[in-house]
Amino acid sequence: MIERIDAPADPARALRDAGLEPSSWSAGPHAHFAPHNHARTKRLFVLRGAIKFNGELLTAPAGIRIPAGVAHHADAGDGGVECVEAFE
């Protein structure tokens, strides 16, 4: 199950401080990410804009944790989205 997590003031730094390797990405308005899953748990923070994961809206600043193996899909909001994420 996807869980919401608090977004720190500097998400990339918080991920690095946790020993993880953050990567940033962005997507344009209404970009669609087809259903998929990952072999490792992912932490993701929305830095700007909005995105829906499995229909649940996340608006910056927001964070989620997606456990390994959990299927999910996503759709960027009207203004697109910028995120930073890392695998545990």
A tleap script that builds the chain and sets N, CA, C and O, in Angstrom:
source leaprc.protein.ff14SB
mol = sequence {
  NMET ILE GLU ARG ILE ASP ALA PRO ALA ASP
  PRO ALA ARG ALA LEU ARG ASP ALA GLY LEU
  GLU PRO SER SER TRP SER ALA GLY PRO HIE
  ALA HIE PHE ALA PRO HIE ASN HIE ALA ARG
  THR LYS ARG LEU PHE VAL LEU ARG GLY ALA
  ILE LYS PHE ASN GLY GLU LEU LEU THR ALA
  PRO ALA GLY ILE ARG ILE PRO ALA GLY VAL
  ALA HIE HIE ALA ASP ALA GLY ASP GLY GLY
  VAL GLU CYS VAL GLU ALA PHE CGLU
}
set mol.1.N position { 0.832 -1.175 0.000 }
set mol.1.CA position { 0.000 0.000 0.000 }
set mol.1.C position { 0.886 1.251 0.000 }
set mol.1.O position { 1.856 1.337 0.752 }
set mol.2.N position { 0.543 2.198 -0.837 }
set mol.2.CA position { 1.267 3.465 -0.889 }
set mol.2.C position { 0.913 4.275 0.346 }
set mol.2.O position { -0.257 4.380 0.715 }
set mol.3.N position { 1.936 4.850 0.989 }
set mol.3.CA position { 1.683 5.663 2.181 }
set mol.3.C position { 2.235 7.064 1.994 }
set mol.3.O position { 3.288 7.256 1.386 }
set mol.4.N position { 1.512 8.039 2.524 }
set mol.4.CA position { 1.995 9.418 2.511 }
set mol.4.C position { 3.060 9.571 3.585 }
set mol.4.O position { 2.968 8.985 4.664 }
set mol.5.N position { 4.074 10.374 3.267 }
set mol.5.CA position { 5.115 10.697 4.240 }
set mol.5.C position { 5.322 12.205 4.225 }
set mol.5.O position { 5.054 12.869 3.223 }
set mol.6.N position { 5.796 12.736 5.334 }
set mol.6.CA position { 6.042 14.171 5.423 }
set mol.6.C position { 7.159 14.573 4.472 }
set mol.6.O position { 8.151 13.861 4.312 }
set mol.7.N position { 6.975 15.729 3.847 }
set mol.7.CA position { 8.002 16.260 2.955 }
set mol.7.C position { 8.930 17.170 3.751 }
set mol.7.O position { 8.481 18.174 4.303 }
set mol.8.N position { 10.212 16.837 3.819 }
set mol.8.CA position { 11.160 17.698 4.530 }
set mol.8.C position { 11.402 18.991 3.747 }
set mol.8.O position { 11.031 19.093 2.578 }
set mol.9.N position { 12.019 19.965 4.391 }
set mol.9.CA position { 12.304 21.246 3.737 }
set mol.9.C position { 13.192 21.063 2.510 }
set mol.9.O position { 13.009 21.753 1.507 }
set mol.10.N position { 14.147 20.145 2.579 }
set mol.10.CA position { 15.053 19.859 1.466 }
set mol.10.C position { 15.037 18.345 1.220 }
set mol.10.O position { 15.872 17.616 1.757 }
set mol.11.N position { 14.085 17.879 0.409 }
set mol.11.CA position { 13.944 16.431 0.214 }
set mol.11.C position { 15.193 15.733 -0.317 }
set mol.11.O position { 15.521 14.638 0.142 }
set mol.12.N position { 15.891 16.333 -1.264 }
set mol.12.CA position { 17.086 15.681 -1.816 }
set mol.12.C position { 18.138 15.487 -0.729 }
set mol.12.O position { 18.772 14.435 -0.649 }
set mol.13.N position { 18.313 16.489 0.089 }
set mol.13.CA position { 19.294 16.376 1.176 }
set mol.13.C position { 18.866 15.309 2.180 }
set mol.13.O position { 19.692 14.523 2.644 }
set mol.14.N position { 17.579 15.282 2.514 }
set mol.14.CA position { 17.074 14.284 3.461 }
set mol.14.C position { 17.299 12.872 2.926 }
set mol.14.O position { 17.643 11.969 3.689 }
set mol.15.N position { 17.108 12.678 1.630 }
set mol.15.CA position { 17.350 11.361 1.033 }
set mol.15.C position { 18.830 10.997 1.113 }
set mol.15.O position { 19.181 9.869 1.460 }
set mol.16.N position { 19.692 11.955 0.791 }
set mol.16.CA position { 21.139 11.700 0.893 }
set mol.16.C position { 21.542 11.402 2.334 }
set mol.16.O position { 22.335 10.496 2.590 }
set mol.17.N position { 20.987 12.175 3.280 }
set mol.17.CA position { 21.298 11.962 4.696 }
set mol.17.C position { 20.860 10.574 5.166 }
set mol.17.O position { 21.420 10.029 6.117 }
set mol.18.N position { 19.852 10.003 4.488 }
set mol.18.CA position { 19.373 8.657 4.813 }
set mol.18.C position { 20.205 7.582 4.114 }
set mol.18.O position { 19.909 6.392 4.222 }
set mol.19.N position { 21.247 8.009 3.396 }
set mol.19.CA position { 22.112 7.059 2.709 }
set mol.19.C position { 21.593 6.625 1.353 }
set mol.19.O position { 22.062 5.631 0.799 }
set mol.20.N position { 20.622 7.361 0.806 }
set mol.20.CA position { 20.027 7.019 -0.484 }
set mol.20.C position { 20.584 7.929 -1.574 }
set mol.20.O position { 21.210 8.948 -1.284 }
set mol.21.N position { 20.352 7.553 -2.829 }
set mol.21.CA position { 20.835 8.322 -3.971 }
set mol.21.C position { 19.656 8.957 -4.700 }
set mol.21.O position { 19.005 8.300 -5.512 }
set mol.22.N position { 19.373 10.237 -4.416 }
set mol.22.CA position { 18.220 10.883 -5.041 }
set mol.22.C position { 18.434 11.174 -6.525 }
set mol.22.O position { 19.551 11.427 -6.975 }
set mol.23.N position { 17.343 11.130 -7.259 }
set mol.23.CA position { 17.351 11.578 -8.650 }
set mol.23.C position { 16.105 12.427 -8.866 }
set mol.23.O position { 15.036 12.142 -8.327 }
set mol.24.N position { 16.268 13.471 -9.663 }
set mol.24.CA position { 15.172 14.401 -9.939 }
set mol.24.C position { 14.612 14.141 -11.325 }
set mol.24.O position { 15.327 13.688 -12.219 }
set mol.25.N position { 13.334 14.428 -11.497 }
set mol.25.CA position { 12.705 14.308 -12.803 }
set mol.25.C position { 11.506 15.243 -12.874 }
set mol.25.O position { 11.008 15.720 -11.854 }
set mol.26.N position { 11.064 15.491 -14.072 }
set mol.26.CA position { 9.874 16.314 -14.272 }
set mol.26.C position { 9.058 15.732 -15.417 }
set mol.26.O position { 9.564 14.970 -16.241 }
set mol.27.N position { 7.797 16.105 -15.447 }
set mol.27.CA position { 6.897 15.657 -16.503 }
set mol.27.C position { 5.941 16.794 -16.828 }
set mol.27.O position { 5.556 17.568 -15.952 }
set mol.28.N position { 5.569 16.882 -18.078 }
set mol.28.CA position { 4.662 17.928 -18.528 }
set mol.28.C position { 3.225 17.672 -18.107 }
set mol.28.O position { 2.904 16.634 -17.529 }
set mol.29.N position { 2.367 18.640 -18.409 }
set mol.29.CA position { 0.957 18.519 -18.051 }
set mol.29.C position { 0.343 17.218 -18.567 }
set mol.29.O position { 0.516 16.849 -19.729 }
set mol.30.N position { -0.365 16.546 -17.694 }
set mol.30.CA position { -1.142 15.340 -18.010 }
set mol.30.C position { -0.306 14.151 -18.476 }
set mol.30.O position { -0.845 13.209 -19.057 }
set mol.31.N position { 1.003 14.182 -18.228 }
set mol.31.CA position { 1.835 13.018 -18.575 }
set mol.31.C position { 1.303 11.797 -17.831 }
set mol.31.O position { 0.931 11.884 -16.661 }
set mol.32.N position { 1.272 10.659 -18.522 }
set mol.32.CA position { 0.730 9.427 -17.938 }
set mol.32.C position { 1.849 8.401 -17.777 }
set mol.32.O position { 2.656 8.195 -18.684 }
set mol.33.N position { 1.880 7.771 -16.623 }
set mol.33.CA position { 2.826 6.698 -16.341 }
set mol.33.C position { 2.006 5.428 -16.145 }
set mol.33.O position { 1.276 5.297 -15.162 }
set mol.34.N position { 2.130 4.503 -17.077 }
set mol.34.CA position { 1.328 3.276 -17.079 }
set mol.34.C position { 1.586 2.446 -15.819 }
set mol.34.O position { 2.623 2.600 -15.173 }
set mol.35.N position { 0.643 1.568 -15.471 }
set mol.35.CA position { 0.820 0.727 -14.286 }
set mol.35.C position { 2.131 -0.063 -14.340 }
set mol.35.O position { 2.492 -0.641 -15.365 }
set mol.36.N position { 2.825 -0.067 -13.210 }
set mol.36.CA position { 4.095 -0.780 -13.093 }
set mol.36.C position { 4.409 -0.969 -11.616 }
set mol.36.O position { 3.675 -0.483 -10.755 }
set mol.37.N position { 5.487 -1.668 -11.324 }
set mol.37.CA position { 5.965 -1.797 -9.946 }
set mol.37.C position { 7.488 -1.812 -9.975 }
set mol.37.O position { 8.106 -1.865 -11.038 }
set mol.38.N position { 8.071 -1.765 -8.792 }
set mol.38.CA position { 9.527 -1.737 -8.673 }
set mol.38.C position { 9.987 -2.846 -7.737 }
set mol.38.O position { 9.248 -3.263 -6.844 }
set mol.39.N position { 11.199 -3.316 -7.944 }
set mol.39.CA position { 11.767 -4.366 -7.095 }
set mol.39.C position { 12.186 -3.826 -5.730 }
set mol.39.O position { 12.356 -4.588 -4.778 }
set mol.40.N position { 12.351 -2.506 -5.642 }
set mol.40.CA position { 12.772 -1.881 -4.380 }
set mol.40.C position { 11.761 -0.812 -3.971 }
set mol.40.O position { 11.056 -0.251 -4.810 }
set mol.41.N position { 11.705 -0.543 -2.683 }
set mol.41.CA position { 10.823 0.497 -2.161 }
set mol.41.C position { 11.318 1.862 -2.625 }
set mol.41.O position { 12.520 2.129 -2.638 }
set mol.42.N position { 10.369 2.726 -3.008 }
set mol.42.CA position { 10.701 4.060 -3.498 }
set mol.42.C position { 10.132 5.120 -2.567 }
set mol.42.O position { 8.991 5.021 -2.116 }
set mol.43.N position { 10.946 6.141 -2.285 }
set mol.43.CA position { 10.461 7.359 -1.631 }
set mol.43.C position { 10.434 8.448 -2.697 }
set mol.43.O position { 11.403 8.621 -3.436 }
set mol.44.N position { 9.334 9.176 -2.777 }
set mol.44.CA position { 9.174 10.214 -3.786 }
set mol.44.C position { 8.607 11.460 -3.138 }
set mol.44.O position { 7.693 11.389 -2.317 }
set mol.45.N position { 9.165 12.618 -3.520 }
set mol.45.CA position { 8.680 13.903 -3.022 }
set mol.45.C position { 8.325 14.796 -4.201 }
set mol.45.O position { 9.095 14.916 -5.154 }
set mol.46.N position { 7.162 15.416 -4.133 }
set mol.46.CA position { 6.714 16.370 -5.144 }
set mol.46.C position { 7.267 17.736 -4.762 }
set mol.46.O position { 6.951 18.266 -3.698 }
set mol.47.N position { 8.094 18.302 -5.637 }
set mol.47.CA position { 8.726 19.593 -5.382 }
set mol.47.C position { 7.916 20.757 -5.937 }
set mol.47.O position { 7.878 21.834 -5.344 }
set mol.48.N position { 7.267 20.537 -7.078 }
set mol.48.CA position { 6.459 21.556 -7.726 }
set mol.48.C position { 5.345 20.879 -8.497 }
set mol.48.O position { 5.535 19.802 -9.062 }
set mol.49.N position { 4.187 21.509 -8.520 }
set mol.49.CA position { 3.067 20.990 -9.283 }
set mol.49.C position { 2.310 19.909 -8.532 }
set mol.49.O position { 2.269 19.888 -7.302 }
set mol.50.N position { 1.714 19.012 -9.306 }
set mol.50.CA position { 0.869 17.975 -8.714 }
set mol.50.C position { 0.902 16.719 -9.575 }
set mol.50.O position { 1.191 16.764 -10.771 }
set mol.51.N position { 0.595 15.592 -8.926 }
set mol.51.CA position { 0.543 14.303 -9.611 }
set mol.51.C position { -0.406 13.397 -8.837 }
set mol.51.O position { -0.483 13.466 -7.610 }
set mol.52.N position { -1.118 12.556 -9.556 }
set mol.52.CA position { -1.987 11.561 -8.923 }
set mol.52.C position { -1.318 10.200 -9.025 }
set mol.52.O position { -0.915 9.774 -10.108 }
set mol.53.N position { -1.202 9.519 -7.885 }
set mol.53.CA position { -0.736 8.137 -7.846 }
set mol.53.C position { -1.928 7.271 -7.490 }
set mol.53.O position { -2.526 7.433 -6.426 }
set mol.54.N position { -2.278 6.345 -8.386 }
set mol.54.CA position { -3.445 5.481 -8.181 }
set mol.54.C position { -4.675 6.304 -7.820 }
set mol.54.O position { -5.496 5.887 -7.003 }
set mol.55.N position { -4.793 7.484 -8.440 }
set mol.55.CA position { -5.957 8.339 -8.248 }
set mol.55.C position { -5.886 9.279 -7.067 }
set mol.55.O position { -6.774 10.114 -6.900 }
set mol.56.N position { -4.849 9.171 -6.232 }
set mol.56.CA position { -4.717 10.031 -5.056 }
set mol.56.C position { -3.824 11.221 -5.390 }
set mol.56.O position { -2.664 11.055 -5.768 }
set mol.57.N position { -4.380 12.422 -5.246 }
set mol.57.CA position { -3.676 13.646 -5.619 }
set mol.57.C position { -2.614 14.032 -4.600 }
set mol.57.O position { -2.869 14.075 -3.397 }
set mol.58.N position { -1.415 14.311 -5.107 }
set mol.58.CA position { -0.315 14.837 -4.300 }
set mol.58.C position { 0.061 16.192 -4.878 }
set mol.58.O position { 0.393 16.299 -6.058 }
set mol.59.N position { 0.008 17.218 -4.051 }
set mol.59.CA position { 0.366 18.571 -4.462 }
set mol.59.C position { 1.564 19.018 -3.642 }
set mol.59.O position { 1.609 18.795 -2.432 }
set mol.60.N position { 2.534 19.646 -4.292 }
set mol.60.CA position { 3.758 20.081 -3.604 }
set mol.60.C position { 3.434 21.001 -2.435 }
set mol.60.O position { 2.546 21.847 -2.536 }
set mol.61.N position { 4.152 20.840 -1.326 }
set mol.61.CA position { 5.123 19.786 -1.025 }
set mol.61.C position { 4.418 18.552 -0.469 }
set mol.61.O position { 3.564 18.666 0.411 }
set mol.62.N position { 4.764 17.407 -0.966 }
set mol.62.CA position { 4.144 16.162 -0.509 }
set mol.62.C position { 5.116 15.017 -0.741 }
set mol.62.O position { 6.017 15.116 -1.575 }
set mol.63.N position { 4.930 13.934 -0.003 }
set mol.63.CA position { 5.782 12.773 -0.173 }
set mol.63.C position { 5.000 11.483 -0.058 }
set mol.63.O position { 3.961 11.421 0.599 }
set mol.64.N position { 5.524 10.442 -0.714 }
set mol.64.CA position { 4.936 9.109 -0.608 }
set mol.64.C position { 6.056 8.079 -0.529 }
set mol.64.O position { 7.200 8.329 -0.907 }
set mol.65.N position { 5.678 6.922 -0.025 }
set mol.65.CA position { 6.564 5.760 0.023 }
set mol.65.C position { 5.814 4.629 -0.652 }
set mol.65.O position { 4.716 4.263 -0.232 }
set mol.66.N position { 6.409 4.077 -1.702 }
set mol.66.CA position { 5.786 3.000 -2.467 }
set mol.66.C position { 6.579 1.727 -2.198 }
set mol.66.O position { 7.708 1.596 -2.671 }
set mol.67.N position { 6.009 0.786 -1.448 }
set mol.67.CA position { 6.732 -0.446 -1.133 }
set mol.67.C position { 7.073 -1.261 -2.390 }
set mol.67.O position { 6.368 -1.197 -3.397 }
set mol.68.N position { 8.138 -2.004 -2.311 }
set mol.68.CA position { 8.541 -2.882 -3.406 }
set mol.68.C position { 7.382 -3.785 -3.811 }
set mol.68.O position { 6.674 -4.325 -2.961 }
set mol.69.N position { 7.199 -3.940 -5.113 }
set mol.69.CA position { 6.192 -4.847 -5.634 }
set mol.69.C position { 4.788 -4.294 -5.721 }
set mol.69.O position { 3.908 -4.963 -6.263 }
set mol.70.N position { 4.540 -3.092 -5.207 }
set mol.70.CA position { 3.188 -2.522 -5.232 }
set mol.70.C position { 2.936 -1.865 -6.593 }
set mol.70.O position { 3.655 -0.948 -6.988 }
set mol.71.N position { 1.913 -2.339 -7.300 }
set mol.71.CA position { 1.561 -1.770 -8.598 }
set mol.71.C position { 1.008 -0.363 -8.414 }
set mol.71.O position { 0.234 -0.096 -7.494 }
set mol.72.N position { 1.418 0.530 -9.307 }
set mol.72.CA position { 0.934 1.903 -9.255 }
set mol.72.C position { 1.008 2.523 -10.644 }
set mol.72.O position { 1.778 2.093 -11.502 }
set mol.73.N position { 0.181 3.546 -10.835 }
set mol.73.CA position { 0.215 4.346 -12.055 }
set mol.73.C position { 0.117 5.800 -11.625 }
set mol.73.O position { -0.255 6.091 -10.488 }
set mol.74.N position { 0.448 6.712 -12.527 }
set mol.74.CA position { 0.449 8.120 -12.150 }
set mol.74.C position { 0.075 8.996 -13.337 }
set mol.74.O position { 0.277 8.636 -14.497 }
set mol.75.N position { -0.482 10.165 -13.004 }
set mol.75.CA position { -0.837 11.172 -13.994 }
set mol.75.C position { -0.453 12.540 -13.454 }
set mol.75.O position { -0.899 12.937 -12.378 }
set mol.76.N position { 0.383 13.266 -14.211 }
set mol.76.CA position { 0.782 14.612 -13.809 }
set mol.76.C position { -0.414 15.555 -13.896 }
set mol.76.O position { -1.349 15.332 -14.665 }
set mol.77.N position { -0.360 16.605 -13.093 }
set mol.77.CA position { -1.442 17.581 -13.053 }
set mol.77.C position { -1.416 18.549 -14.232 }
set mol.77.O position { -0.612 18.411 -15.154 }
set mol.78.N position { -2.310 19.527 -14.179 }
set mol.78.CA position { -2.467 20.503 -15.258 }
set mol.78.C position { -1.189 21.286 -15.551 }
set mol.78.O position { -0.931 21.631 -16.705 }
set mol.79.N position { -0.394 21.567 -14.535 }
set mol.79.CA position { 0.830 22.342 -14.713 }
set mol.79.C position { 2.082 21.496 -14.740 }
set mol.79.O position { 3.186 22.030 -14.645 }
set mol.80.N position { 1.939 20.191 -14.868 }
set mol.80.CA position { 3.084 19.295 -14.823 }
set mol.80.C position { 3.547 19.062 -13.395 }
set mol.80.O position { 2.865 19.445 -12.445 }
set mol.81.N position { 4.714 18.431 -13.245 }
set mol.81.CA position { 5.205 18.072 -11.917 }
set mol.81.C position { 6.730 17.972 -11.933 }
set mol.81.O position { 7.329 17.591 -12.939 }
set mol.82.N position { 7.341 18.318 -10.812 }
set mol.82.CA position { 8.770 18.091 -10.589 }
set mol.82.C position { 8.900 17.290 -9.305 }
set mol.82.O position { 8.278 17.613 -8.294 }
set mol.83.N position { 9.715 16.241 -9.352 }
set mol.83.CA position { 9.863 15.346 -8.206 }
set mol.83.C position { 11.325 14.995 -7.971 }
set mol.83.O position { 12.174 15.149 -8.849 }
set mol.84.N position { 11.588 14.525 -6.773 }
set mol.84.CA position { 12.867 13.899 -6.454 }
set mol.84.C position { 12.522 12.578 -5.781 }
set mol.84.O position { 11.582 12.508 -4.989 }
set mol.85.N position { 13.281 11.529 -6.095 }
set mol.85.CA position { 12.976 10.206 -5.569 }
set mol.85.C position { 14.256 9.433 -5.328 }
set mol.85.O position { 15.329 9.792 -5.812 }
set mol.86.N position { 14.112 8.367 -4.570 }
set mol.86.CA position { 15.233 7.458 -4.336 }
set mol.86.C position { 14.688 6.094 -3.956 }
set mol.86.O position { 13.615 5.978 -3.363 }
set mol.87.N position { 15.442 5.066 -4.308 }
set mol.87.CA position { 15.092 3.705 -3.915 }
set mol.87.C position { 15.820 3.353 -2.631 }
set mol.87.O position { 16.988 3.696 -2.443 }
set mol.88.N position { 15.107 2.663 -1.751 }
set mol.88.CA position { 15.694 2.231 -0.477 }
set mol.88.C position { 16.496 0.962 -0.689 }
set mol.88.O position { 17.074 0.432 0.260 }
savepdb mol mol.pdb
quit
